[in-house]
Amino acid sequence: MNITGMLYGARLLQFADFPSADVLGPDASEEQIKALIERHGSVFVKPLFKGGVGKKGKAGLIGRAKDLRTALAEKERLYFVEHRHGHQVAKANGVTFEGAVPAEHEVYFSITDSTEFRAPTMTLTHRGGVDIEELDKSQVARVPFDPLTGLKAFVVANALADIGAPKQIISPLVQHLPRLWELYHDFGMTTLELNPIRMRPDRRGRLTPVACDFKCGFDRDDPRWHRLNLPAHLFAVDYSDFEQEINQLRTHQGQSDVYVINAGGTILAPTFGGGANSLVTEMLGDDAIISSDFGGNPPYEKMKSVASICFKHWLRQSNVLFIIGGKSNNTDIHETFRAMADALREHFGSHGPAPLYVVAGRGGPNLVRGMGVLRDTCEALGLPYRLFGFDSAMSEVVDYAVAARLGLAPAATAA
């Protein structure tokens, strides 16, 4: 769940009383656009993408206009533009008009949840407006801080002094940047980035930080982001019908993250746990249809719904159903296996039998009962199967699933 750009970024920054560039949305009238140009001298025209899409500037997808005619021409060019960044492809649906902010100094600032420091971490440099990766490490401050005390002014001041920031920008940043911690913390964000913050001088020459671009990400399982009353379409990306159905089931009780890797794959692999998902996705390669994480102790009803959706979309083309996860601490294996077995039985009852090899590997509470249910279902449906317990290496179980796809694995029972 990501937000990029100033259309909604400026609204969020109001919660922290942080100055931002003037911005108009795609519904702005010609009179409003003209007035914005007159106030600021020029405007930047930027396409609106759903979710977070980077590198727009380098792709030439940011226009600048000093008159209404040019602004409207840039609007026409960018309104439905398509942008490819790595493997990500996004199509714009609208543009924003942002008033230019004259400044000599540009600043990069972000707060993220750092797995390296196991703490929220501030990244700050006075060489903003560029990719942070392009800068020398001596010009960038990365400072973890205590979430209980938050981002204090002295943390910002020390960081700016350490990287040799100009003295005239230190005081304004020390006054304004700590406010962003409240925005980050109070609404369940996992990352918050402003790049650039342009240091705008007033009539007396005193500088004020003004956010000119905005990015943030939310933890969708943290309910605090609901306080913002953001429109649902803001987080809708171009998911397949399958992904949309699965993601509608997502709650705080267990995860239901899925991503279609290869719509032409032949191994349907419902996976439990992030570590298992990484290993399985890498080892199966193009054979895997989906990448998934259904862990978190989902209740029976949810797991059955998830399994039913998976079977409805992918079982017809699959020759292996591969149920895999590590040794669970709290997920009830009996509940999840019983739900998946019932969904499989109902699918066969509605759509008829299909050639399928069932391979499962798992560990955790009620493992024997869960495997017993899955075994009974496979035998009742006449499906070959192989079940692996907690003492089996996951990589070997994955290899067995690949062998089953190739028809090299013998029909077997529990191992």
NORJOPE-V450296 format. One record per helix or strand of 3 or more residues. SS is the DSSP state (helix for helix, strand for strand). FROM is the first residue (numbers start at 1). TO is the last residue. If there is no record, write none. Layout:
# NORJOPE-V450296
((SS;FROM;TO) (SS;FROM;TO))
This chain:
# NORJOPE-V450296
((strand;2;4) (helix;6;16) (helix;30;40) (strand;43;47) (strand;62;65) (helix;68;78) (strand;82;85) (strand;88;91) (strand;95;99) (strand;106;114) (strand;119;125) (helix;132;134) (helix;137;139) (strand;141;144) (helix;153;162) (helix;167;176) (helix;179;186) (strand;189;201) (strand;207;211) (strand;214;218) (helix;223;228) (helix;232;235) (helix;241;247) (strand;257;260) (helix;274;287) (strand;290;293) (helix;300;317) (strand;320;327) (helix;333;351) (strand;357;363) (helix;367;381) (strand;384;388) (helix;394;405))
